[in-house]
């Protein structure tokens, strides 16, 4: 039966049999791998905790029945391991989600959260308070300064695009490159003029991304922004799918491309800033993980976003475990391990892209 416009009414297209199951199964499998990674990372360390005890403690935190655990094992898990693992899980998920969003906005699978200059902005705020000794005022000073620097970078990016009256991906990438160069120079100047060797060491550790100082305060900073950002990104999943078709095609569907791109860019940038302010500068998570998940599961952001969040959290948990255990008792910075893994992967993706040109 025709409607008032003389056309047949559109019926919702039902998913093919089994398609809904195929969408859910990868996320369920990734969730299981994430849980396993959390248990393993929480158990292993200088003091090894039996897996059964770790599971009992975790079940107890969830309010589920659990067995008796030695007090010393409970203290190791609650005060040392679990804050670090939870921080890695949330930061990895946040960086991966930011990477998925930016790669869709720029229509470039090699886009990275650091491309907007936000990571460099957070680094400037952090190194300034570390070099001046302002962190003595409280534990909140460092994350607050890093977040302020990241927010300032977002504002500069938006201001430059507004002055040029151009919010295209090419313009945003060019402005991001310029911001990275400028802010990187500021960081280098601060490090070069640090007052003593201890300050230089602390600056270097922070710039390489380190989870040694992870605490429940950092978890509280991360948990709400990461969960909200994931919910927002999933809510815009269909818009991100449309943006992959190109600006002209997206506008033809009625999508306000500039407004959506601006909003999602700010969300992804601030999410990156929140992660940076807690963990330091950790690279390649937002580049390699989204690209690998996209190759495995396809470009549909309804599936890609939650899968990338789980994969990013698992990747950073395992990278931090490697940083603690590979050369024990010597520990590496988590950002160093992600660079060891991410740099070759990035080179492979670049060379692979060149072959298809």
C-alpha positions in Angstrom: 0.0 0.0 0.0 1.4 3.4 -1.0 1.8 6.3 1.4 0.9 10.0 0.9 4.0 10.6 -1.3 3.0 7.8 -3.6 5.8 5.5 -2.7 5.8 2.2 -0.9 6.5 2.5 2.8 10.0 1.3 3.9 10.0 -1.8 6.0 12.8 -2.5 8.4 15.2 -5.0 6.9 15.5 -8.1 9.2 19.0 -9.4 9.8 19.8 -12.6 7.9 19.5 -15.7 10.0 22.6 -16.0 12.3 23.9 -12.5 11.6 23.0 -11.2 15.1 24.8 -14.2 16.6 27.8 -13.5 14.4 27.9 -10.0 15.8 27.7 -11.1 19.4 30.1 -14.0 19.4 33.3 -12.0 18.7 32.5 -9.6 21.6 31.8 -12.6 23.9 35.0 -14.3 23.0 37.0 -11.0 23.5 35.3 -10.5 26.9 36.4 -14.0 27.9 40.0 -13.3 26.8 39.9 -10.0 28.7 38.8 -11.7 31.9 41.5 -14.3 31.5 44.1 -11.6 31.0 43.0 -9.7 34.1 43.2 -12.9 36.2 46.7 -13.8 34.9 48.1 -10.2 35.2 46.7 -9.9 38.7 48.2 -13.2 39.8 51.7 -12.9 38.4 54.5 -10.8 39.9 57.3 -10.9 42.4 54.9 -12.5 44.8 52.9 -15.1 42.8 49.3 -15.4 43.9 47.5 -18.7 42.9 44.9 -18.2 40.2 42.2 -19.7 42.5 42.9 -17.1 45.2 42.8 -14.3 42.6 39.5 -15.5 41.2 38.1 -15.7 44.8 39.2 -12.1 45.6 37.7 -10.8 42.3 34.4 -12.7 42.9 34.3 -11.2 46.4 34.6 -7.7 45.0 31.7 -8.5 42.7 29.6 -9.6 45.7 29.6 -13.2 44.7 30.4 -16.2 46.9 34.2 -16.7 47.2 36.6 -19.0 49.1 39.0 -18.1 51.9 42.2 -16.3 50.8 45.4 -15.6 52.7 45.5 -12.0 54.1 48.9 -11.3 52.4 47.5 -12.4 49.0 44.4 -10.1 49.5 46.7 -7.2 50.3 48.9 -7.8 47.3 45.9 -8.0 45.0 43.9 -5.1 46.4 46.7 -2.6 47.1 49.2 -3.3 44.3 48.0 -5.5 41.4 44.3 -4.7 40.9 44.7 -0.9 40.7 47.5 -1.4 38.1 45.6 -3.9 36.1 42.3 -1.9 36.2 44.2 1.3 35.2 45.7 -0.6 32.2 42.3 -2.1 31.2 40.5 1.3 31.3 43.3 3.3 29.6 43.7 0.7 26.9 40.0 0.6 26.2 39.9 4.4 26.1 42.8 4.8 23.8 41.4 2.1 21.5 38.0 3.7 21.3 39.6 7.1 20.6 41.6 5.5 17.8 38.5 4.0 16.2 36.7 7.3 16.3 39.6 9.3 14.8 40.3 6.7 12.1 36.6 7.0 11.1 36.6 10.8 11.2 39.8 11.1 9.2 38.9 8.1 7.0 42.5 6.9 7.5 43.2 3.5 9.2 46.6 4.8 10.3 45.2 7.8 12.3 46.2 7.8 15.9 44.9 9.6 19.0 48.2 11.5 19.2 47.7 12.9 15.7 45.5 15.8 17.1 48.3 17.0 19.5 46.3 16.0 22.6 48.9 13.6 23.9 51.6 16.3 23.5 49.3 18.9 25.2 48.9 16.5 28.2 52.7 16.0 28.2 53.4 19.7 28.4 51.1 20.1 31.4 52.6 17.2 33.1 56.3 18.1 32.6 55.7 21.6 33.7 54.4 20.6 37.1 57.0 17.8 37.5 59.8 20.2 36.6 58.6 22.9 39.0 57.9 20.6 41.9 54.3 21.5 42.0 53.3 17.9 42.5 54.2 18.3 46.2 50.8 20.1 46.5 48.9 16.9 46.2 48.5 13.7 44.1 45.8 15.4 42.0 48.1 18.1 40.6 49.8 15.9 38.0 46.6 14.5 36.4 44.9 17.9 36.6 47.8 19.6 34.8 48.0 16.9 32.1 44.3 17.1 31.5 44.4 20.9 31.4 47.2 20.6 28.8 45.2 18.2 26.7 42.1 20.4 26.9 44.2 23.4 25.8 45.4 21.4 22.8 41.8 20.6 21.8 40.9 24.2 22.0 43.8 25.3 19.9 42.9 22.6 17.3 39.3 23.8 17.1 40.4 27.5 17.1 42.8 26.9 14.2 40.1 25.1 12.2 37.5 27.8 12.9 39.9 30.6 11.8 40.5 28.7 8.6 36.8 27.9 8.4 37.7 24.4 7.4 37.1 21.3 9.5 38.1 18.8 6.9 40.2 15.8 7.9 43.2 17.1 6.0 43.2 20.5 7.8 42.8 18.9 11.2 45.7 16.5 10.5 47.9 19.4 9.4 47.0 21.4 12.4 47.6 18.4 14.6 51.1 17.9 13.1 52.0 21.5 13.7 50.7 21.3 17.3 52.7 18.2 17.9 55.9 19.8 16.7 55.3 23.0 18.8 54.4 21.2 22.0 57.2 18.6 21.5 59.6 21.5 21.4 58.2 22.8 24.7 58.6 19.4 26.3 62.2 19.1 25.1 63.0 22.6 26.4 61.5 21.8 29.9 63.4 18.5 30.1 66.7 20.1 29.0 66.4 22.7 31.7 65.2 20.4 34.5 66.8 21.4 37.8 68.3 18.0 38.7 68.9 14.5 37.6 66.0 13.1 39.6 63.6 15.4 37.9 64.9 14.4 34.5 64.4 10.8 35.4 60.8 11.3 36.5 60.0 13.3 33.4 61.5 10.5 31.2 59.5 7.8 33.0 56.2 9.8 32.6 56.9 10.6 28.9 57.5 6.9 28.2 54.2 5.9 29.8 54.5 4.1 33.1 52.0 2.3 35.4 54.2 1.9 38.4 52.3 4.6 40.2 48.9 3.3 39.4 46.4 3.7 42.2 42.7 3.6 42.9 42.6 7.4 42.5 43.7 7.0 38.9 41.0 4.4 38.4 38.4 6.8 39.7 39.6 9.4 37.2 39.4 7.0 34.3 36.3 4.9 34.9 33.5 7.5 34.2 35.1 9.2 31.1 35.9 5.9 29.5 32.5 4.4 30.0 30.7 7.6 29.0 32.9 7.9 25.9 32.2 4.3 24.9 28.5 4.9 25.3 28.6 8.1 23.2 30.7 6.5 20.5 28.3 3.5 20.2 25.4 6.0 20.0 27.1 7.6 17.0 28.1 4.2 15.4 25.7 4.6 12.5 26.9 8.2 11.9 30.5 6.9 11.9 29.5 4.2 9.4 28.0 6.9 7.1 31.1 9.1 7.4 33.2 6.2 5.9 31.3 6.7 2.7 32.7 10.2 2.3 31.4 13.7 3.1 29.2 14.1 0.0 27.5 10.8 0.6 27.1 11.6 4.3 25.5 15.0 3.6 23.1 13.4 1.1 21.7 11.3 4.0 21.0 14.5 6.0 24.0 14.2 8.4 25.5 17.4 9.7 29.0 16.4 8.9 30.8 19.4 10.5 28.9 19.3 13.7 29.2 15.5 14.2 32.9 15.5 13.3 33.6 18.4 15.7 31.7 16.8 18.6 33.3 13.4 18.1 36.8 14.9 17.7 36.4 16.8 21.0 35.2 13.6 22.7 38.0 11.5 21.4 40.6 14.1 22.2 39.4 14.6 25.8 39.2 10.8 26.2 42.9 10.7 25.1 43.7 13.5 27.5 42.1 11.7 30.5 44.1 8.5 29.7 47.3 10.4 29.3 46.9 12.3 32.5 46.8 9.0 34.5 49.2 6.7 32.6 51.6 9.1 30.8 52.1 9.0 27.1 51.5 5.5 25.8 51.6 5.2 22.0 50.4 2.7 19.4 47.4 1.4 21.4 45.0 3.7 19.5 46.7 2.9 16.2 47.4 -0.9 16.0 44.5 -2.3 18.0 41.6 -0.6 16.1 43.2 -1.5 12.8 43.7 -5.1 13.8 40.2 -5.4 15.0 38.8 -3.8 11.9 40.7 -6.3 9.7 39.3 -9.2 11.7 35.7 -8.1 12.2 35.0 -5.5 9.5 34.2 -1.8 9.5 30.8 -1.8 11.2 31.2 0.5 14.2 28.3 -1.1 16.1 30.6 -4.2 16.5 34.0 -2.5 16.1 33.7 -0.1 19.0 33.0 -2.5 21.8 35.4 -5.1 20.3 38.2 -2.5 20.1 37.5 -1.4 23.7 37.9 -5.0 24.9 41.0 -5.7 22.7 42.6 -2.4 23.7 42.2 -3.1 27.4 43.5 -6.6 27.0 46.5 -5.5 24.9 47.6 -2.9 27.5 47.0 -5.3 30.4 49.3 -7.9 28.7 51.8 -5.2 27.7 52.1 -4.0 31.3 52.4 -7.7 32.4 55.3 -8.0 30.0 56.9 -4.8 31.3 56.8 -6.3 34.8 57.8 -9.9 34.0 60.0 -10.1 30.8 63.2 -9.0 32.5 62.4 -9.5 36.1 63.6 -8.2 38.5 64.3 -5.3 36.1 61.1 -3.7 34.9 60.4 -1.8 31.7 58.0 1.1 31.2 54.7 0.0 29.7 55.0 2.6 26.9 58.3 1.0 25.9 56.7 -2.4 25.5 53.8 -1.0 23.5 56.4 0.8 21.3 58.3 -2.4 20.8 55.1 -4.1 19.6 53.5 -1.2 17.9 56.3 0.3 15.8 56.9 -2.9 13.8 53.2 -3.3 13.3 52.9 0.3 12.1 55.8 -0.2 9.7 54.0 -3.3 8.4 50.8 -1.4 7.8 52.6 1.4 6.0 54.4 -1.0 3.7 51.3 -3.1 3.2 49.5 0.1 2.2 52.2 1.0 -0.3 51.9 -2.3 -2.1 48.2 -1.6 -2.7 48.7 1.8 -4.1 
